[in-house]
């Protein structure tokens, strides 16, 4: 099945504005505050969600050519994703089979050979072991390459399961979200190479902010709240994933316009949240920001990587300046408003032991996140 087109999202948002409320869940959800602080639950989330489910490890455009790679640590596992000479993106554990040293440092780059810095074992773009110095004196080598992870590329995104040999059905996992992501045309964007890394609190508290349309007019009243009509959201709950629509203040202008004349990027904003940890903010025709939440070593910490993607080549000083300005603006908004609030919540949680948080009927995305977390760690 395919999701409703973006014109339908705009119609729903306009209806929400006229009704003076967004789309509503059936009831309020009660959530034990322990879900954000319990180390035992956190370990289950890492094991049963981050280590078992398909995660986004790169955009396809991050790896346009053979030898292009992206390396990062996700949930305690070092991952390298490489575009092979055959054009296929593959993910591996970023550890030499000899003694475990990473074959590249975290970051991005391009090379046709990956040489371990420890003893100079060499791997190619398919992860195959192709060189061992003084091999004749080493003895028997039973490994033929890096440890490969289940990997698939869909809708401009590269997914991997962080456990070798784990089952992976990416089409089943994405479901209708695949068609929603295809509408974004992420295979046509250009990555801005300067990324932002920000510290935040518990990964679910951080995710709550990306799935929340209720706070925009309050926490972000001096910036994003000037553009959008607060709390008029649409919710497409696509399994564990969410497409979240925001009504911009210009949306009332389309009420009497023919649908063919609607400037959708002007009248609405979109967030696609790919469970468990990636927010894609933007739509065709506009700059897109991808935010990746990486859970930390402890329950109360995470890091967020933000990357800007342009719809035009970033090949002039003016375009670079535009993207750099955008990067700094959104980094400041997120750090100074969103994540500072998350860290403040971290401090209050111990005093709220034994109580519930309330997720309102107007917070369907948050309810969906926590419902799926509970289901998956139970399974």
N, C-alpha and C positions, 0 to 999 in steps of 0.2 A: 504493500500500500504506500501511497505518497501523501505527504502532508498538504494542508491547504496552502494555496499560493499566497504570496505576500500581499496581494490586493485584498484578500479575505481577512488577513490580519489587520490591515488598515481599516476595513469596514467594522470589524469588531472593536477596535480601539475607539473609533468615532462613536459607536454605540455606547461604549463605557463612559466616554466623556459626557454624552448626553444624559446618561443615567446617573452620573456623578459617583460611580464606583466601578472598580474593576471586576473581573470574573472571580467568583467566590467558590471556595471549597465547601463541602457539606457541613463541616463543623470545625471547631477549634481543636487543635492537637495539643495534648499534654506531653511534654518531653522531660524526663528526669535529667536534672542538671549533671548527674554523674556521667552521662554519656560523653561529656566534654573533658572529663578529668580522670576517668578510671584507667589506670595503666593496663589492666587486664583486657578491657575492651579495646584499647588502642592496639595492643598486640594482635588481637583478632582481626581488627580492621586492616592492619598491614598484611597479615598472612592470608586472609580470605578475600580481600578486595584488591589491594595493590599488587600482591604476588600471584593472583589467579586470574584477574580479568584483563581484557585488552585495554592498554593505556596508550594515549597519544605520545609518541616519542619524538616526532618531528612533523613538520609540514613537508609535503613533497617538494615545494619550491625551495626549502632549505637545502635540498640535496639535488640540484638540477643536473649535475654531471657525474660521470663515473669517477669514483674516488672521493667525492664529497662526503663528509661525515659530520655527525653531531654526537658529542659525548657528554653525559651528565649522570649523576647519581640519583636514583629514584627509589625511595623507600629502602635505603640501605644496600642497593644493588647498583654496581657501576655498569652503565649501559653505553654501548657505541652503536650507532646506526649508520650504515654505509651504503651508498649507491654503487652497485657492482658494475663491472664492465658490460654486463648484459642488460643494464638499465633497471635491475630489480633492487629495491631497498631491502636490506636485511639488518636485523638487530642481533647483537652478540653481547655476552658478558665481556666487559672491557678488562680482561685479565689474560696475560700470557699463560699458555698451558705448561710452561716449564716451572716457574716459581711464583706466578700470580701477579707480577707487576703489571699495571695498566700499560697498554700498548700506545695510548695517547693520553694527554692531559684533557681534563674536561674543557669543553668549548667546541668550536667548529672550525673546519678547514677542509683541505683537499689534498690527497696524496694517493698514489697508486700502490704504495707499499707501506705497511705499518710495522715498524721495527721496535721491539721491546727495548727500552733503554738499559735494562739490566745485563742481558747477555746477547742482545742483538738477534733474537729469533725474529723471523720476518713472516708476515701474513699478507695475503693479497686482498683485493676488494670483495672477494667472496668469503673471506675469513679463513682461507686455506693456508696451512703452514707451507711456505715455499722456500724457507732458508734457515739453516741451523749452522752457525759457525763451528768449524772443526767437528763436523758431524761424525766423521770416522772414528773419533776417540770418545764419543759420548755414550754409545751403546744403543740399545733398542728404544725407539720412541713409538708409543702406542697411540698417540694422538695425531690427528691429521689437520686440526685447525682450531680456531676459537670456538667456544661453546655458543651454538646458535640458539636463538629464541624464536618461538612462533611469531611470525610477522605477516602483516597484510597492509595493503595500501588501498584506501577508499576515499572518495570525495575530496581528494587533495591532502589527505592526512595519512601518516604512517603510524600504524598501531603495532604494539608488541605485547606479549604476555611475558612477565619477568621470570617465569619458571620454565626451564628447558623441558621440552617434551610435553608440556601441558596442552590440553585440547584448546582449539581456537576456531570458532565459527563467527567471523567478523560480521557477516550479513545478519545472522540471528541476533548478535549482540546489539548492533546499531538499530535494527528494525526500521521504523519510519524515520528515525533521526537521519538515516543515510540520505533520504530525499531532501530533508531540510538543509543538510550540510551542502548538498550538491547545488542548491539554489544560491549559496554564497560564492560559488565559483572561486574557491581557494586555490585552484590550479593556475589562476591568472593574476595572482598578487606577486609583489616584489618585496622581499624581506629587507628591513632596515637593520644593518649589522650591529648597531649599538643596542644592547639589551639592558634591561634594568632588573636587578635582584633586590628584593625587599624582604625584610623579616616580619613575620606575623606570628600569631598564636596558634592554638589548636587548628588543625586543617579544616574541621567541620565548621568551627566558628568563622573561619576565613571564607569558606564556601558559602555560608549563610549570607554574607554580604553580597556576593555575586548573584545570588538568586532572589534578592530582596528588592522589590520596587517601592516598598513602603517608606524607606528611609531617605529617598532621593531629595525630597523637598525640605528635609530637616537637616540631616547631617551635611548635605551638599547644597545648602540653600544659596551659597555665594557663587556657585559654578554650574554644576549639572542641573540643579534645581531651577535655574533661570531659564532653561531650555524646555524642560519637560513638565507636564501636568502630573502632579504627584498621585500615586495610588490608583491608576486607571489601567492596570496591566491586563494583557492577555496571557494565558498560560496554555501551552501545548505540552502536555506531559506524555513523553514518548518513551514508555518504559522507564528506566532510571534517568533518562536524559530529559532536558527541558529546553523549549524555545520560548523565550520571554519577550513580549512586546511592550514597548513604552510609547505613550502618546506624547509627541512634541506639541508645543503650544500652537504651532501652525496647522495642526490637523483639522481644525474647524474650517480652514480655507477650502478644503476639498468637498465640503458637504454638497455643493451645487455644481461641482465640476464633473465632466465626463471622466470615467475611470481611466481612459487612455491618457489623460492629461495629468494624472496624479504623479507628483514627484515624491516617491515613497521614501528615499533617504532623507528628505527634508521634513516630512510630516511624522515620521516615527523612527524609533531606535530599536535595535534588536540585540539580544544576548542569546547565544546558543551555549548551553552548559552541557558538556559531554562528561558524563559520570565516569570516574568520581571527582576529577580534579582540574578540568580545563574549561575556561570561559573564553568564548569567542565573541567579541563585541564589534558589531559592524554589519554591513550588508553590501550587496553589489553596488559599485559606483563610489564607495567611500572607503577611506582608510579604515583598516581593521586592526584591532588589538587582541592579541592572544595572551592570556594569563594562565600560567601553569602553577598549580599549588603542589609543592613537594613536602610531604610530611617530614618532620624533623626526627631527631634521635629520641626525643621525649614527647609525651602527649601534649605538652603545652607550647610546642614550637613548630613552625613551618616556614618555608621560604617560598616566595612567589617570583617567578620569572615572567617579565612582561616584554613582549616584542611587538613592534609596530610593522604593519604590512601595507604598502602603498598599492594603489590600483594603476599607477604609472611608473615607468622606470625611474629609479633614483640615480640620475646621471648628470645632474646639474648642481652647482653650489646652492641654488635657491631651493631645490627639492630636498637636499640634505638638511638645510637649515629648517625647513618646514617640518620634516620628520623629527629632527632633534628637539625642536620646540615642543612638538606634541608629546614626545617621549617624556620630557621634563615636566610638563604640565600634569600629565596623568600619573606620573610617578609621585609627584607632590600631593595630588588629591588623594591617591590611594594610601600613601604612607601617613600623611598628616591627619587624615580624616578616618578612612576605613580601618587601617591596621592599628592605628593608635587606639581606636575604640575597641578592637579585638583584644589588644593587650590589656586594656582596662578591664574588659570582661574577664580575662584570665585572673586578674587580681581579686575580683569579687566572687568568683565561683566557689572557693573554699568556704565562704561564709553562707553559701546557699545550699549546702549539703542537705539532702532530704526533701528538697523542694522541686517544683516543676517550672520549666519555662512554658510559655504559651505561644504556639504558632497559630496565628489568626487565620480566619477564612480567606483573608486577602493575601495570604502567604503560601500559596499552593506549591511554589517551587521549593520552599524550605521544608514543607511537610513531605514532599516527594523524596527529597534527599534523605531525610532521616528514616522514612519508611523503608527505603531501599537499603540503607546501611544496616538497619536492624534485621531485615530479611536475609541479607547476604552473610552477615556474621553468624546468624543462627543456622543457615544452611551449611 
